[in-house]
Amino acid sequence: MESRPIRASPKTERGERTRLKIIRAAEKVFGERGFYEARISEITRQSGVALGTFYLYFSSKEEIFRALVETLNHDLRRSLAEGVRGLKTRSEIEAKGLRAFLHFLQRHRKLYRIVKQAEIVDPPLFQWYYQRIAEGYARGLQEAMNKGEFRRRDPELIAFALMGIGDFVGMRYVTLEDQLSEARLDDLVDFILHGLVKR
């Protein structure tokens, strides 16, 4: 991702809470209106802060958008890490990690719309978003391969393939229709771990 000047993080807990409140409001506004239709005044109204306060934390609509995508990425990775904490095998991690992703998506239903906008608004940010997630995923898959849990394959390729499965299933059964049952989840996990070929 390109190196750009970013304002320093707030020095107080109150300042950080205010910054996060603005980012959460931006998630709602960008998610509903889209980047080009969104207005900073809508974000400040949603967050309950003055326009001048907004500019203490962000210099522009582009900067708050970038901060939002970075925050969603961080929150997703943290949610995934918490969802699989303490698990021993990669098979367990895959099953629980997929569930953690889909539950995160239920709480952030505009995630897809926001991230897809980044492809137009800030292409390096869009690329960074997926690459950042894939890096950790590929490391975990490589470890499983080294332990003999999984067959040896290109871990980055497999990471992106599995991310694609989660991405489209989440789009179809969570954000579009909210019909992701436990039975469907079990079928999906079984497919990921055992594939299509009948044994």
C-alpha positions in Angstrom: 0.0 0.0 0.0 1.2 3.5 -0.8 2.9 5.4 2.0 0.8 8.5 2.9 0.8 11.0 5.7 -1.6 9.9 8.4 -2.5 12.0 11.4 -1.0 10.8 14.6 -3.2 8.6 16.8 -5.1 10.4 19.6 -3.0 10.7 22.8 -5.9 10.1 25.2 -8.5 7.3 25.6 -11.2 9.9 25.1 -9.6 11.0 21.9 -9.4 7.4 20.6 -13.0 6.8 21.5 -14.0 9.9 19.6 -12.0 8.8 16.6 -13.6 5.3 16.7 -17.0 6.9 17.0 -16.4 8.8 13.8 -15.1 5.7 12.0 -18.2 3.7 13.1 -20.4 6.5 11.7 -18.4 6.4 8.5 -19.1 2.7 8.2 -22.8 3.4 8.3 -22.7 6.4 5.9 -20.3 4.8 3.3 -22.1 1.5 3.6 -25.5 3.1 2.8 -24.6 6.0 0.5 -21.4 4.9 -1.2 -18.2 6.9 -1.2 -19.1 9.4 -3.8 -22.5 10.2 -2.4 -21.4 10.3 1.2 -20.8 13.7 2.8 -18.6 14.5 5.8 -21.5 16.4 7.3 -23.5 13.1 7.3 -20.7 11.4 9.1 -20.4 14.1 11.8 -24.2 14.0 12.2 -24.2 10.3 12.7 -21.3 10.4 15.1 -22.6 13.3 17.0 -19.5 15.4 16.7 -18.9 18.9 15.3 -17.4 19.4 11.9 -14.3 20.9 13.5 -13.9 17.9 15.6 -13.9 15.7 12.5 -11.0 17.6 11.1 -8.9 17.1 14.3 -8.8 13.4 13.3 -9.2 13.3 9.5 -8.1 15.7 6.8 -10.6 14.5 4.1 -13.3 12.1 3.1 -10.5 10.0 1.5 -8.6 9.8 4.8 -11.7 8.7 6.8 -12.5 6.1 4.2 -9.0 4.7 4.3 -9.1 4.6 8.1 -12.4 2.8 7.9 -11.1 0.1 5.6 -8.0 -0.4 7.8 -10.1 -0.6 10.9 -12.5 -3.2 9.4 -9.5 -5.2 8.3 -8.0 -5.0 11.8 -11.3 -5.9 13.5 -11.9 -8.8 11.2 -8.4 -10.3 11.8 -8.8 -9.8 15.5 -12.2 -11.5 15.5 -10.8 -14.4 13.6 -7.9 -14.8 16.0 -10.3 -14.7 19.0 -12.6 -17.2 17.3 -9.8 -19.8 16.9 -7.8 -19.1 20.1 -6.8 -22.3 21.9 -7.6 -24.7 19.0 -4.9 -27.3 18.3 -5.6 -28.7 14.8 -5.8 -26.8 11.5 -9.1 -28.6 10.7 -10.6 -27.1 13.9 -9.2 -23.7 13.0 -10.7 -23.8 9.5 -14.1 -24.8 10.9 -14.2 -22.2 13.7 -12.5 -19.5 11.6 -15.1 -19.7 8.9 -17.8 -19.4 11.5 -16.0 -16.4 13.0 -15.8 -14.7 9.6 -19.5 -15.2 8.9 -20.5 -14.0 12.4 -18.4 -10.9 11.8 -20.2 -10.3 8.5 -23.5 -10.5 10.3 -22.3 -7.6 12.5 -20.9 -5.6 9.6 -23.4 -6.2 6.7 -22.0 -3.3 4.6 -18.5 -4.7 4.6 -18.6 -5.9 1.0 -19.9 -2.7 -0.3 -17.3 -0.7 1.5 -14.3 -2.9 0.5 -15.5 -3.0 -3.2 -15.6 0.8 -3.3 -11.9 0.8 -2.4 -11.1 -0.9 -5.7 -12.2 2.4 -7.4 -11.5 4.9 -4.7 -8.1 3.6 -3.6 -6.8 0.6 -5.6 -3.6 0.1 -3.4 -5.9 0.0 -0.3 -8.1 -2.6 -1.9 -5.2 -4.8 -2.7 -3.7 -4.3 0.7 -7.0 -5.3 2.4 -7.0 -8.8 0.9 -3.3 -9.3 1.0 -3.1 -8.4 4.7 -5.7 -11.1 5.5 -4.1 -13.7 3.1 -0.6 -13.3 4.7 -1.7 -14.6 8.1 -3.9 -17.2 6.5 -1.1 -18.5 4.3 1.2 -18.7 7.4 -1.3 -20.9 9.2 -1.8 -23.2 6.2 2.0 -23.5 5.8 2.4 -24.5 9.4 -0.3 -27.2 8.9 1.5 -28.5 5.8 4.8 -28.6 7.7 3.1 -30.7 10.5 1.6 -33.0 7.9 -2.0 -32.1 8.6 -2.6 -30.8 5.1 -1.2 -31.8 1.7 1.5 -29.6 0.4 0.2 -26.9 -1.9 1.0 -23.3 -2.5 -0.2 -21.8 0.8 -0.9 -18.3 -0.7 -2.9 -19.8 -3.5 -5.0 -22.0 -1.1 -5.4 -19.0 1.3 -7.0 -16.9 -1.5 -9.1 -19.9 -2.7 -10.5 -20.4 0.7 -11.1 -16.7 1.2 -13.0 -16.7 -2.0 -15.3 -19.5 -0.8 -16.0 -17.6 2.5 -16.5 -14.3 0.6 -19.1 -15.6 -1.8 -20.9 -17.8 0.7 -21.1 -14.8 3.0 -22.4 -12.6 0.2 -25.1 -15.1 -0.8 -26.3 -16.4 2.6 -25.5 -13.6 5.0 -25.7 -10.2 3.3 -28.2 -10.9 0.6 -30.6 -13.2 2.4 -29.4 -13.9 5.9 -30.2 -17.6 5.6 -27.0 -19.3 6.7 -28.1 -22.3 8.7 -25.9 -24.5 10.8 -26.6 -27.3 8.4 -25.2 -25.2 5.5 -22.2 -24.3 7.5 -21.5 -27.9 8.3 -21.8 -28.8 4.6 -19.4 -26.0 3.7 -16.8 -27.0 6.3 -17.0 -30.7 5.2 -16.5 -29.6 1.6 -13.5 -27.4 2.5 -11.9 -30.2 4.5 -12.7 -33.2 2.3 -13.4 -31.8 -1.2 -15.7 -32.9 -4.0 -14.3 -36.3 -4.9 -16.2 -39.3 -3.3 -13.8 -41.5 -1.4 
